[in-house]
Amino acid sequence: MSTVVVFWSTLPWQRKNRKKCTRCSQTYKQLISSYQKAIPIKTPDGFFLYLILNTVAMKTKDYFSKKIAQCYFLLITLTMLAPMTTIAQSLDDYKWKNRIVFLVGKTIDSQAMQNQLEQFRNTEEEMAERDLVLFLATRRDVFDESYEKVDIRITEIRKTARIKSDFTGVLLFGKDGGCKLKKDFQVEPEEIFDLIDGMPMRRSEIRNK
């Protein structure tokens, strides 16, 4: 809704245009009031639908109504597209926040992948203490522990870890974004934890607790 408010504030409204369409005055007042108060409209979906139907019903040819109709459709488009701009992820989103373990296999339901995943699922407390997040990577896609697809690109993982497309095993990325370990299945979680605990950043975290 903030996108809508910002966009609306940039429109070149003029008082003389307001008088050209008396049937739009109530809608105009409502929109300007919402903008001036800088508060979201309570039911945006219903409100936008009302605006569209109201504009179409008027069937007027004056300049003001045409501009309102154009703006309504543009606002709806922006509202629909806004969530899409926040979905994309990359390794940089985790930099300086999390360490990442990637389990890389041909498929997420392969026996090797499932065996390795089960080992890490038994160490949730240790992983949380070290700011570790875990993902499953196949030759094409990347998934979280719940098997929900995420938008981290497998090509980005391969480039950072310098692995080939046929690699299967465990990768560890540090908070600095670098690859700290790449090893074939199976890897004991304690080996990962010991490696992390020996890192200067992790030792600093322990001292500052």
Phi and psi in degrees as GROMACS dihedral restraints (atoms count N, CA, C in turn):
[ dihedral_restraints ]
;  ai    aj    ak    al  type     phi  dphi    fc
    3     4     5     6     1   -62.1    20    10
    4     5     6     7     1   -34.5    20    10
    6     7     8     9     1   -60.8    20    10
    7     8     9    10     1   -41.8    20    10
    9    10    11    12     1   -63.5    20    10
   10    11    12    13     1   -44.5    20    10
   12    13    14    15     1   -62.8    20    10
   13    14    15    16     1   -44.7    20    10
   15    16    17    18     1   -63.1    20    10
   16    17    18    19     1   -44.9    20    10
   18    19    20    21     1   -62.7    20    10
   19    20    21    22     1   -44.3    20    10
   21    22    23    24     1   -61.0    20    10
   22    23    24    25     1   -34.5    20    10
   24    25    26    27     1   -70.7    20    10
   25    26    27    28     1   -16.2    20    10
   27    28    29    30     1   -90.3    20    10
   28    29    30    31     1    -7.8    20    10
   30    31    32    33     1   -74.1    20    10
   31    32    33    34     1   138.9    20    10
   33    34    35    36     1   -82.8    20    10
   34    35    36    37     1    66.7    20    10
   36    37    38    39     1   -70.5    20    10
   37    38    39    40     1   145.2    20    10
   39    40    41    42     1  -129.5    20    10
   40    41    42    43     1   146.3    20    10
   42    43    44    45     1   -63.9    20    10
   43    44    45    46     1   -33.3    20    10
   45    46    47    48     1   -66.7    20    10
   46    47    48    49     1   -31.2    20    10
   48    49    50    51     1   -69.2    20    10
   49    50    51    52     1   -32.1    20    10
   51    52    53    54     1   -61.4    20    10
   52    53    54    55     1   -34.9    20    10
   54    55    56    57     1   -77.1    20    10
   55    56    57    58     1   -16.9    20    10
   57    58    59    60     1   -72.9    20    10
   58    59    60    61     1   -20.2    20    10
   60    61    62    63     1  -135.3    20    10
   61    62    63    64     1    87.1    20    10
   63    64    65    66     1   -65.7    20    10
   64    65    66    67     1   -27.1    20    10
   66    67    68    69     1   -71.7    20    10
   67    68    69    70     1   -15.5    20    10
   69    70    71    72     1   -96.5    20    10
   70    71    72    73     1    -6.0    20    10
   72    73    74    75     1   -60.7    20    10
   73    74    75    76     1   -39.3    20    10
   75    76    77    78     1   -64.8    20    10
   76    77    78    79     1   -43.6    20    10
   78    79    80    81     1   -63.0    20    10
   79    80    81    82     1   -42.5    20    10
   81    82    83    84     1   -60.1    20    10
   82    83    84    85     1   -47.0    20    10
   84    85    86    87     1   -61.1    20    10
   85    86    87    88     1   -40.4    20    10
   87    88    89    90     1   -64.8    20    10
   88    89    90    91     1   -42.5    20    10
   90    91    92    93     1   -66.9    20    10
   91    92    93    94     1   -46.7    20    10
   93    94    95    96     1   -63.6    20    10
   94    95    96    97     1   -38.4    20    10
   96    97    98    99     1   -62.3    20    10
   97    98    99   100     1   -43.0    20    10
   99   100   101   102     1   -63.5    20    10
  100   101   102   103     1   -39.7    20    10
  102   103   104   105     1   -66.3    20    10
  103   104   105   106     1   -47.2    20    10
  105   106   107   108     1   -63.0    20    10
  106   107   108   109     1   -35.1    20    10
  108   109   110   111     1   -80.8    20    10
  109   110   111   112     1   -14.0    20    10
  111   112   113   114     1    55.5    20    10
  112   113   114   115     1    43.3    20    10
  114   115   116   117     1  -123.8    20    10
  115   116   117   118     1   148.1    20    10
  117   118   119   120     1   -71.5    20    10
  118   119   120   121     1   145.8    20    10
  120   121   122   123     1   -70.4    20    10
  121   122   123   124     1   139.6    20    10
  123   124   125   126     1   -61.9    20    10
  124   125   126   127     1   -41.8    20    10
  126   127   128   129     1  -126.6    20    10
  127   128   129   130     1    83.2    20    10
  129   130   131   132     1   -60.1    20    10
  130   131   132   133     1   -42.0    20    10
  132   133   134   135     1   -62.6    20    10
  133   134   135   136     1   -47.5    20    10
  135   136   137   138     1   -66.7    20    10
  136   137   138   139     1   -35.7    20    10
  138   139   140   141     1   -66.2    20    10
  139   140   141   142     1   -45.6    20    10
  141   142   143   144     1   -63.4    20    10
  142   143   144   145     1   -39.9    20    10
  144   145   146   147     1   -62.4    20    10
  145   146   147   148     1   -41.9    20    10
  147   148   149   150     1   -61.0    20    10
  148   149   150   151     1   -42.6    20    10
  150   151   152   153     1   -62.7    20    10
  151   152   153   154     1   -42.8    20    10
  153   154   155   156     1   -63.9    20    10
  154   155   156   157     1   -49.7    20    10
  156   157   158   159     1   -62.5    20    10
  157   158   159   160     1   -38.9    20    10
  159   160   161   162     1   -63.8    20    10
  160   161   162   163     1   -42.1    20    10
  162   163   164   165     1   -67.7    20    10
  163   164   165   166     1   -45.0    20    10
  165   166   167   168     1   -63.1    20    10
  166   167   168   169     1   -39.6    20    10
  168   169   170   171     1   -64.0    20    10
  169   170   171   172     1   -31.4    20    10
  171   172   173   174     1   -68.8    20    10
  172   173   174   175     1   -34.5    20    10
  174   175   176   177     1    48.3    20    10
  175   176   177   178     1    42.5    20    10
  177   178   179   180     1   -98.8    20    10
  178   179   180   181     1   155.0    20    10
  180   181   182   183     1  -106.6    20    10
  181   182   183   184     1     4.2    20    10
  183   184   185   186     1   -72.8    20    10
  184   185   186   187     1   159.2    20    10
  186   187   188   189     1   -58.0    20    10
  187   188   189   190     1   -44.8    20    10
  189   190   191   192     1   -60.1    20    10
  190   191   192   193     1   -46.5    20    10
  192   193   194   195     1   -68.0    20    10
  193   194   195   196     1   -36.3    20    10
  195   196   197   198     1   -62.1    20    10
  196   197   198   199     1   -42.7    20    10
  198   199   200   201     1   -66.8    20    10
  199   200   201   202     1   -38.1    20    10
  201   202   203   204     1   -62.8    20    10
  202   203   204   205     1   -44.8    20    10
  204   205   206   207     1   -60.9    20    10
  205   206   207   208     1   -43.7    20    10
  207   208   209   210     1   -62.6    20    10
  208   209   210   211     1   -41.5    20    10
  210   211   212   213     1   -67.1    20    10
  211   212   213   214     1   -37.8    20    10
  213   214   215   216     1   -59.8    20    10
  214   215   216   217     1   -47.6    20    10
  216   217   218   219     1   -67.0    20    10
  217   218   219   220     1   -36.6    20    10
  219   220   221   222     1   -67.4    20    10
  220   221   222   223     1   -39.7    20    10
  222   223   224   225     1   -63.6    20    10
  223   224   225   226     1   -40.8    20    10
  225   226   227   228     1   -65.0    20    10
  226   227   228   229     1   -40.7    20    10
  228   229   230   231     1   -61.1    20    10
  229   230   231   232     1   -44.9    20    10
  231   232   233   234     1   -63.3    20    10
  232   233   234   235     1   -38.4    20    10
  234   235   236   237     1   -65.1    20    10
  235   236   237   238     1   -38.9    20    10
  237   238   239   240     1   -71.4    20    10
  238   239   240   241     1   -34.4    20    10
  240   241   242   243     1   -83.4    20    10
  241   242   243   244     1   -21.7    20    10
  243   244   245   246     1   -55.4    20    10
  244   245   246   247     1   -47.1    20    10
  246   247   248   249     1   -63.3    20    10
  247   248   249   250     1   -28.6    20    10
  249   250   251   252     1   -66.8    20    10
  250   251   252   253     1   -26.5    20    10
  252   253   254   255     1   -76.2    20    10
  253   254   255   256     1    -9.4    20    10
  255   256   257   258     1  -106.8    20    10
  256   257   258   259     1     2.0    20    10
  258   259   260   261     1   -82.3    20    10
  259   260   261   262     1   -38.4    20    10
  261   262   263   264     1   -58.1    20    10
  262   263   264   265     1   141.2    20    10
  264   265   266   267     1  -130.5    20    10
  265   266   267   268     1   158.3    20    10
  267   268   269   270     1  -150.2    20    10
  268   269   270   271     1   171.9    20    10
  270   271   272   273     1   -63.0    20    10
  271   272   273   274     1   -28.9    20    10
  273   274   275   276     1   -64.3    20    10
  274   275   276   277     1   -23.4    20    10
  276   277   278   279     1   -65.4    20    10
  277   278   279   280     1   -21.9    20    10
  279   280   281   282     1  -102.8    20    10
  280   281   282   283     1    -4.9    20    10
  282   283   284   285     1   -63.4    20    10
  283   284   285   286     1   131.4    20    10
  285   286   287   288     1    67.8    20    10
  286   287   288   289     1     6.0    20    10
  288   289   290   291     1  -115.3    20    10
  289   290   291   292     1   -44.9    20    10
  291   292   293   294     1  -136.3    20    10
  292   293   294   295     1   153.9    20    10
  294   295   296   297     1   -95.2    20    10
  295   296   297   298     1   149.5    20    10
  297   298   299   300     1  -125.9    20    10
  298   299   300   301     1   134.0    20    10
  300   301   302   303     1  -108.5    20    10
  301   302   303   304     1   123.6    20    10
  303   304   305   306     1  -108.2    20    10
  304   305   306   307     1   125.7    20    10
  306   307   308   309     1   -97.2    20    10
  307   308   309   310     1   114.6    20    10
  309   310   311   312     1  -108.7    20    10
  310   311   312   313     1   124.1    20    10
  312   313   314   315     1  -149.6    20    10
  313   314   315   316     1   175.9    20    10
  315   316   317   318     1   -67.9    20    10
  316   317   318   319     1   -42.3    20    10
  318   319   320   321     1  -139.9    20    10
  319   320   321   322     1   157.6    20    10
  321   322   323   324     1   -75.1    20    10
  322   323   324   325     1   -17.2    20    10
  324   325   326   327     1  -100.6    20    10
  325   326   327   328     1    13.8    20    10
  327   328   329   330     1   -66.7    20    10
  328   329   330   331     1   151.6    20    10
  330   331   332   333     1   -62.0    20    10
  331   332   333   334     1   -40.2    20    10
  333   334   335   336     1   -64.0    20    10
  334   335   336   337     1   -41.9    20    10
  336   337   338   339     1   -64.9    20    10
  337   338   339   340     1   -45.1    20    10
  339   340   341   342     1   -66.0    20    10
  340   341   342   343     1   -39.3    20    10
  342   343   344   345     1   -63.4    20    10
  343   344   345   346     1   -41.6    20    10
  345   346   347   348     1   -69.7    20    10
  346   347   348   349     1   -40.1    20    10
  348   349   350   351     1   -61.5    20    10
  349   350   351   352     1   -40.7    20    10
  351   352   353   354     1   -62.0    20    10
  352   353   354   355     1   -36.8    20    10
  354   355   356   357     1   -64.2    20    10
  355   356   357   358     1   -41.5    20    10
  357   358   359   360     1   -74.1    20    10
  358   359   360   361     1   -29.2    20    10
  360   361   362   363     1   -67.4    20    10
  361   362   363   364     1   -19.7    20    10
  363   364   365   366     1   -87.4    20    10
  364   365   366   367     1     4.1    20    10
  366   367   368   369     1  -129.2    20    10
  367   368   369   370     1    37.6    20    10
  369   370   371   372     1   -60.0    20    10
  370   371   372   373     1   -39.7    20    10
  372   373   374   375     1   -65.3    20    10
  373   374   375   376     1   -44.6    20    10
  375   376   377   378     1   -64.4    20    10
  376   377   378   379     1   -36.7    20    10
  378   379   380   381     1   -68.3    20    10
  379   380   381   382     1   -43.7    20    10
  381   382   383   384     1   -63.0    20    10
  382   383   384   385     1   -37.3    20    10
  384   385   386   387     1   -63.3    20    10
  385   386   387   388     1   -29.2    20    10
  387   388   389   390     1  -102.8    20    10
  388   389   390   391     1    13.6    20    10
  390   391   392   393     1    56.8    20    10
  391   392   393   394     1    39.8    20    10
  393   394   395   396     1   -93.9    20    10
  394   395   396   397     1   132.1    20    10
  396   397   398   399     1  -118.5    20    10
  397   398   399   400     1   153.0    20    10
  399   400   401   402     1  -125.1    20    10
  400   401   402   403     1   137.3    20    10
  402   403   404   405     1  -132.3    20    10
  403   404   405   406     1   154.7    20    10
  405   406   407   408     1  -108.2    20    10
  406   407   408   409     1   129.3    20    10
  408   409   410   411     1  -122.6    20    10
  409   410   411   412     1   132.7    20    10
  411   412   413   414     1  -109.8    20    10
  412   413   414   415     1  -169.9    20    10
  414   415   416   417     1   -68.8    20    10
  415   416   417   418     1   -19.6    20    10
  417   418   419   420     1  -121.3    20    10
  418   419   420   421     1   -34.6    20    10
  420   421   422   423     1  -129.8    20    10
  421   422   423   424     1   166.5    20    10
  423   424   425   426     1  -126.6    20    10
  424   425   426   427     1   138.1    20    10
  426   427   428   429     1  -130.2    20    10
  427   428   429   430     1   156.6    20    10
  429   430   431   432     1   -87.6    20    10
  430   431   432   433     1  -175.2    20    10
  432   433   434   435     1   -65.2    20    10
  433   434   435   436     1   -21.0    20    10
  435   436   437   438     1   -91.7    20    10
  436   437   438   439     1     9.6    20    10
  438   439   440   441     1    67.7    20    10
  439   440   441   442     1    22.8    20    10
  441   442   443   444     1   -88.7    20    10
  442   443   444   445     1   132.3    20    10
  444   445   446   447     1   -70.0    20    10
  445   446   447   448     1   136.1    20    10
  447   448   449   450     1  -116.3    20    10
  448   449   450   451     1   169.1    20    10
  450   451   452   453     1   -99.1    20    10
  451   452   453   454     1    19.0    20    10
  453   454   455   456     1   -72.3    20    10
  454   455   456   457     1   132.0    20    10
  456   457   458   459     1   -85.2    20    10
  457   458   459   460     1   132.4    20    10
  459   460   461   462     1   -63.3    20    10
  460   461   462   463     1   -30.7    20    10
  462   463   464   465     1   -64.9    20    10
  463   464   465   466     1   -34.4    20    10
  465   466   467   468     1   -67.6    20    10
  466   467   468   469     1   -38.6    20    10
  468   469   470   471     1   -64.9    20    10
  469   470   471   472     1   -46.9    20    10
  471   472   473   474     1   -61.8    20    10
  472   473   474   475     1   -40.1    20    10
  474   475   476   477     1   -66.3    20    10
  475   476   477   478     1   -43.4    20    10
  477   478   479   480     1   -68.3    20    10
  478   479   480   481     1   -42.0    20    10
  480   481   482   483     1   -85.7    20    10
  481   482   483   484     1   -11.3    20    10
  483   484   485   486     1    56.5    20    10
  484   485   486   487     1    53.6    20    10
  486   487   488   489     1  -117.1    20    10
  487   488   489   490     1   159.3    20    10
  489   490   491   492     1   -86.8    20    10
  490   491   492   493     1   167.0    20    10
  492   493   494   495     1   -66.6    20    10
  493   494   495   496     1   -19.3    20    10
  495   496   497   498     1   -97.2    20    10
  496   497   498   499     1     9.6    20    10
  498   499   500   501     1   -69.0    20    10
  499   500   501   502     1   138.4    20    10
  501   502   503   504     1  -132.9    20    10
  502   503   504   505     1   132.2    20    10
  504   505   506   507     1   155.7    20    10
  505   506   507   508     1  -152.6    20    10
  507   508   509   510     1  -116.2    20    10
  508   509   510   511     1   135.4    20    10
  510   511   512   513     1  -119.1    20    10
  511   512   513   514     1   142.5    20    10
  513   514   515   516     1  -122.8    20    10
  514   515   516   517     1   122.7    20    10
  516   517   518   519     1  -108.3    20    10
  517   518   519   520     1   132.8    20    10
  519   520   521   522     1   -81.3    20    10
  520   521   522   523     1   175.6    20    10
  522   523   524   525     1   -66.6    20    10
  523   524   525   526     1   -20.4    20    10
  525   526   527   528     1   -81.8    20    10
  526   527   528   529     1    -1.3    20    10
  528   529   530   531     1    91.3    20    10
  529   530   531   532     1    -4.8    20    10
  531   532   533   534     1   -87.1    20    10
  532   533   534   535     1   155.0    20    10
  534   535   536   537     1   -83.0    20    10
  535   536   537   538     1   120.6    20    10
  537   538   539   540     1  -100.2    20    10
  538   539   540   541     1   -19.9    20    10
  540   541   542   543     1  -157.0    20    10
  541   542   543   544     1   139.0    20    10
  543   544   545   546     1  -141.0    20    10
  544   545   546   547     1   119.4    20    10
  546   547   548   549     1  -149.3    20    10
  547   548   549   550     1   142.8    20    10
  549   550   551   552     1   -64.7    20    10
  550   551   552   553     1   154.4    20    10
  552   553   554   555     1   -59.5    20    10
  553   554   555   556     1   148.3    20    10
  555   556   557   558     1   -98.8    20    10
  556   557   558   559     1   146.9    20    10
  558   559   560   561     1  -122.1    20    10
  559   560   561   562     1   128.8    20    10
  561   562   563   564     1   -70.1    20    10
  562   563   564   565     1   132.1    20    10
  564   565   566   567     1   -55.2    20    10
  565   566   567   568     1   -33.5    20    10
  567   568   569   570     1   -61.7    20    10
  568   569   570   571     1   -30.4    20    10
  570   571   572   573     1   -66.0    20    10
  571   572   573   574     1   -39.0    20    10
  573   574   575   576     1   -65.6    20    10
  574   575   576   577     1   -45.5    20    10
  576   577   578   579     1   -64.5    20    10
  577   578   579   580     1   -41.5    20    10
  579   580   581   582     1   -64.1    20    10
  580   581   582   583     1   -39.0    20    10
  582   583   584   585     1   -63.6    20    10
  583   584   585   586     1   -44.0    20    10
  585   586   587   588     1   -64.7    20    10
  586   587   588   589     1   -43.7    20    10
  588   589   590   591     1   -64.5    20    10
  589   590   591   592     1   -19.3    20    10
  591   592   593   594     1   -89.0    20    10
  592   593   594   595     1    -4.3    20    10
  594   595   596   597     1   -79.2    20    10
  595   596   597   598     1   143.1    20    10
  597   598   599   600     1   -55.8    20    10
  598   599   600   601     1   -39.8    20    10
  600   601   602   603     1   -65.5    20    10
  601   602   603   604     1   -40.1    20    10
  603   604   605   606     1   -68.9    20    10
  604   605   606   607     1   -39.1    20    10
  606   607   608   609     1   -63.3    20    10
  607   608   609   610     1   -36.4    20    10
  609   610   611   612     1   -66.8    20    10
  610   611   612   613     1   -38.2    20    10
  612   613   614   615     1   -62.8    20    10
  613   614   615   616     1   -40.8    20    10
  615   616   617   618     1   -65.4    20    10
  616   617   618   619     1   -41.2    20    10
  618   619   620   621     1   -66.2    20    10
  619   620   621   622     1   -33.0    20    10
  621   622   623   624     1   -87.2    20    10
  622   623   624   625     1     0.4    20    10
